[in-house]
Each structure stands twice: as structure tokens, then as C-alpha cells.
Amino acid sequence: MAAGPMKMRATIAGGNTDVRVLMTHPMTTAQSGQPLHFIQNVVVKQNGKTVIEAEISQAVSRNPVFTFRLKGGAKGDKIEVSWVDNKGDSNKIESAVA
């Protein structure tokens, strides 16, 4: 199964920006009997500036949902979330803070 579309919501709450993103990806492990295929790197940018860089592994479930809380922010700020997997596939999504 190939990676599919991503969905994201970014909102202001209590002076912070809350970001919730669904990453459609098979995230297969050795236990599945299939070749390893998992997201390795996730980058979150706010208005073009990298605010989070994360390395993850095959221990994360299929179609993972991640939630991030960014300090500050304002309505209309541009949030971008991207990932690269162990096979070199990548995906990204952009959204304005609501």
C-alpha cells in the first residue's frame, strides 16, 4: 500500500498553536512479514521556519496521528508538516491556522 493523502488541522488555543495531522502510511514492520516501510523523519514548519524535527521508527502504528503544540502563533500563520520514509518516499501538507 502506498502512502496516501494527509489531513491536518491547526488552531489557536490558550496562546499556543495546536496542530493535529493524520499521515496516511502503511508503516509495515518485520512482524507483518512484509519488507520494512515506515516514516523516518518528520518536519514541522511555522511560516517557513522549522520548529520541530523528529526521527521516528517502525514502532509507530499504521496511519499515525501526531499532535504538536507550538508556542505562540496567530490566525493565518502557515503550518507545513512533511515526512520522509525509509524508502525515500515523502509527503507534505500545508494549512493556515484557523
N, C-alpha and C positions, 0 to 999 in steps of 0.2 A: 504494500500500500504506500503510495507516495504521500508526501506532505500536502495538506490542503490549505484552505484559506484560514486566516487568523481573524479573531474578533477582539475588540478592545473597547474599554470604557475608561475615561479619565474624568474625575470630578474633584471639585474643591470641597474640603471638609475640615473645619477647625483650623484654618490657616495652612493646611497641607494639601498636596495633590495626591489623591488615591487613584492608582492605576490598576486595572484588572484586565488580564489578557489571556485568551484561550489560544493555545498553539496546537493546531491540528498536526499530529505527527505520530507514526506508529510506535516509536520507542521500543523496538524489539530487543530482547536480551538473549543470552545464551540459553536460558531456561526454556525459551519458546521454541528452540530447535531451529530457529532461523538465524541468518547472519546478524551480527550486532548492527543496529541502526538507531542512533539516539542523538539528541541535541547536545552539543558540547559547549557552545558559547552563546550567551545572551547579553545584548547591549541595550540599555535604555538611555535615550537622549531626550533632553528637555530644551526646546528652542535651539537645537543643533549642538548642544553641549552634552557630552557623555556624563551621566550622573550615576550609572550603575553598570558594572561589567561583572558578569558571573560565569563561572565554569560549572557545568553540571555533568551528570553521568547517566548511565543506563539504569540507575536506581530510581529514576523518576518515571511515573506511570504514563501510559499512552494518553495522548491529547491533554497534556498538562495545562493547568490553570495556575498562573502566577499572579500574586498581588504585591504591589510595591507602594510604599508611602514615601513621597518626595516632600522635603521641607519647602514650604512656600509655594509659589506659583500663582497664576491668575487665570481667569476665564480667557479662552482664546489661545493660551500657550500651546505650542505644538509639541506633542509627545510622539516619539518614534521608538518602537521596540523591534529588534531584529535578532535573528538567531542563525547559527551555522551548525550543521550536524557533522558527524564523523565521516560521512561520505562526500562532504563538500557542498551538499545542498544548502540553500539558505532561503529565508523568507523574512519579510518585514511588513509592518503596518504603521500607519501614521494616523493621528487623530488630534483634534483640538480639545482642550479641556472645556467641559461644559459647566 
